[in-house]
């Protein structure tokens, strides 16, 4: 499993007052992450810095280069993310919602051979570091990197003052190898997390999965609902506590994953206009061929295909008829 390391209070050694102490080991233990003081096992490797939200196919291609070069140089393959996203601090009104949580990114990176995901705590003070301070503190001092791999649109440091040209100069001075990997395109546009968010906002789950290289995933806790689904023969698991992008309202074919099982599922996102007029958006999952108890479990839901829009029916009987048609279509898609 790709290990998660946390960095907090990251300042260059020449900053006034030196390096503040890292946050306590107890907090790191509670989060399942390794704290600042335990970086020796991932020093001397190949590093890439980015957001990697979604760990899409473009990310996967870049991370593949990291793994290959790390093998050549005999060091670990390291990815670093800034969390929260800098826009959350600098421009919170336009900050993008996550496609994936940090733990999910680590799981996806594990499949690509990445040894460690370093999560650098973002703050206003950290974002005020110059490009040179950013490079010396993170790349040289903390991780003692042998090489870096980035895309051509990489920016770093205060006001995005560091670009690829600046990075090449700094790497040259530090005798750190640098490789630039071109972005991947599908169609006329490059693959990006922004493009994938746009597809999910349109309900284009299948198209998003093509760019991601895997289905879009959400996680939530199953809680008790109004039980109307059970009353009409289609019990649903109601998900709460979702912290990532939810596709636009509609009915979807997908999977529900528990800690030890995968199940085919029909997913309803949006209000229940046949029964309610308040328009509350809900995520409800009907698990096919399953009659177990999922209450209070944390589950993952994968989106594979959008079946239809949310529609108001004149009666529960009309809704039931449509649900039978939905299930038949979902079985067909998932087969």
N, C-alpha and C positions, 0 to 999 in steps of 0.2 A: 504494500500500500504506500502511495506517495505520502511522505511525512509532511506535516504542516508545521512551519516554524513562524513564530511571531516576533516582529521587531517593533519596538516602541521607543519614543524619545530618541530618534536617530539624528545625531548632530555630528559634524566633523570634529576631530580631536582638537583642532585649532580654534573652535568656537569659544567664546567667553565662558569661563567656568568649566570647560571640558565637557565630557559626556555625562549627562544625568544618568542615574541608575535606571536599569530596565525594570519593568513592572515585575511584581513578586512571583515566585515560583508557584504559590498557591493559586493565583489567578490563571496561570498557564495550565496548571493541572486540571482546574475546573473546566477549561475550554477544550481539553484534549490536545492542546498545542504545546510545542516546545518553546521555551522562552529564549530571550536574547543571549543568555550566557552559554548556550549549548550549540554554537555554530561550527565548531571545529570539524564535525563530520561532513559538512557540506562546503567547506572551503576548498579552493584550488580547483574549481570545476568550470563548467560552461553555464553562463547565465543569460536569460532573456527576461526583459521587464515589459510588462504590458497589463492590460485589464483582463484579457482572456475570458470575458464573460460569455458563457455558452460553450466555450472550448469547441468552436465550430471547425469546419474542415480547413479553413485558412490557418487557424491557430494550430491545428493538428499537423499541417505541413511544416510550419515553422518549428514546432516542438520536435518533430522528427529530425530536423537538422541539428537541434540541440543535442538530442540523444546520440546521433551519429558522431558529432565532433567530440562529445564527452568521452565516447568509447575510444576515439583516436588519441585523445590527450590523456586518458587514464584518470579522469576525475568524474565527479557527480554531475548529473544533468539537473539544472535548477531553473525554476520559473519564479518570478517575483511579481506580485500584484500590490497595488496601493488600495487600501481599504479603510474607510469608505472611498468610493470613487471621488476624485478631486472636485468634480462638478457639484457634488453634494455639499461641499463646504463653500466653494467659490460662487456657484450659481444654482442654489437649491431649487429655484423655481423651474429650471429646465433639466435638472439632473435625471438621467435615465434610470428606470427601475431595472433591477437585476433580472437577467435571464437565469442565472444560476447562483446559488449560495457558494461560499468558499469551500465547504466540504464536498459539494458536488463537483466543483472544478478539480479538486484533488483526486476524486474517484475517476473522473474522465482522464486526467493526466496520467494516472497510474496505468491505464490501458495503453498509453503512448510511451511508457518507459521513463517518465520523469521521476527522479529520485525524491525531490523535495519541492514544496510550494512555500515560498517565503512571503508572508503577509506583513507588509509594512504599514504600520498605523499612520493614517493621514491626518494631519492637523494643519492649521493655518501657519504655524511656525515651520513645520516641515516643508510646506509648499513655498515658503519664503527662501529656502536654500537656493543658492545659485546653481547653475548647471555643474560648475566645477566642484562645489561642495557636495552636491548630490552624488556625483561620480566618485569622489574620493572617499566619502563616508560609507556608501553602500557597496560599490563595486570593488574598491581597493581594500578598505579597512575591514569591513565586516565580512565580506565573502571572499576576499583575496582571489578574485576570479582570474583564470587563465585566458578565457575567451568570452566574447559576447556575440549574440545573434539577435538582430532586430529587423523589423520591416522598414521600408524607406520613409514611412510617415511617423517615425518615432520622435517624440519631443519630451524633454525632461528639464527640471529645474524651474526657477522662478519665472513666471510669465512665459513658460514654454520656451525659455531662452536657449535651451540646448536642442540642436537638431542632429541629423546624421553627420553633417560635416563637422560639427563641434565634437560629437562622439568619436568620430574617426581620429581627430586630432588628439583627444584625451587618451584614447586607447593606444595610439602610437607612442605618446610620451610615456605611458605606463607599461609599454611592451605587452599589451593585452591584444590578442587576436580578435578581429572583428569581421563578421560576415553579415551581409545584407541580403535578406530573402524577399523576393518580390511577392506581393499579395496574390491570392488565388482568385480567379474569376469564374463565375458560372453565368453564362449569358454576357451581356455588355457591361455588367456591373461587378465590382469585386465583392467577395463575401465579407460581410461585416455584421457586427452585433446590432447595429442600427437598422440594417436592412432586414434582419431576422425579426426584430421587434415590430417593424412595419408590417411584415407578413402576418405575424400573430395578431396584430391589431385588426387585420382584415379577415381573420379566421382561417388563413391559408396554412393549416397545420402541416399538410403533406409537403408543401413547397418549403416551409421552414425546416422540416426534417431533412430535406435534400441538402440544404446549405449547412445545417448543423452536423450532418453525418450521423445523427441519432435523433430520436423523437424529443420534442420539447417536454420538459418534466417539471411538475410542481409537487410540493410536499405539503401535507396538512394533517391536522388531527381530526379524527372522526368524532363528531358530536351528534347529539340527539336533535332531530328536526321536528317538523309537524307530523311526520309519519303518514302523510297523504299518499306517498308512493307505495307504502306497504298496504294501505287500504285498497288501492286499485290493482294490486298484484305486481308492483314494480318497486320493491324496497330500495332505498338509496342510502349511501353513506354520504353524510354532509360534512364537507371539509372546511375547517377554519384554521387560522394561523398561517395562511399562505403568504410568503414573503417575496415571491418572485412574480414575473409577468404572467398574468392569466390571459389566455386568448379571448377574443371578443365573444359576446353571447352567441350561443348556438348549441347544437347537439353534435357530439364528436364520438368517433370510434377510437378506442385506446386500450390501455392496460392499467390495472391497479396492482401495485406491488406492495406486499407486506415484507416483514423481515425474512420470511422463508418461503413465500409463494408468489407466483404471478397469475393473474386472472384477466381474462378478456372483460372489457367493460364498455358500457355506454355512459357517456359523460354529458351532463346538462349544465351549461353555464348561463346564468342570467336569472330573470324573475320567473315567477310562475303565474302568468297572466290569466290562466283559466280559473285559478283559485284566489288570486290576490291582486290588488290594484296598487300596492305601495311601490312596486318596482324594485325591491331589494335584489341585488345581484348575488346569486348563490352558486356554489360549485357542488353539484350532487352527482354521485357516481352509482350507477346500477351495475353490480357485478354479475356477469352472466354465469348461470349454473352454480350458484353459491348461496348457501343459507346459513353461513357461520356468523359469528359476532365480531364486528370490527370496532365497536365503541371504544373510544379513548386510545386507539392505536394511532401511531404516526405512520402514514402510508405515502407512497409515491404514485403519481398518476402520469402516464405517458400519453401524449396526444399524437395520433397517427393520421386521422382523416376527419374532415368536417362533413357531416351528413346533411344538416339543414339549419335554417334560422329558428329562433324561438317564435312560436305562434300561439295566439290565443284561440282556444277551441270553445264551441258553444256549449259543450257539456263534457263531463268526465268520460262518458262513453266514447265520444269522438276522440278524446285524448288517448284513451286506451287503444283504440283501433290504430291510431298513428304510432303509438309506442311499439305495437307489435310489428308494424312495418319498419320502424327504425331498427329494432333488434334484428330483424331478418337482413336488413342492409348491412348492419354492423358485423353480423356473422359472416356475410359474404366478403366484406372488405378484409376482415381479419383472417379469413381462411387462405 
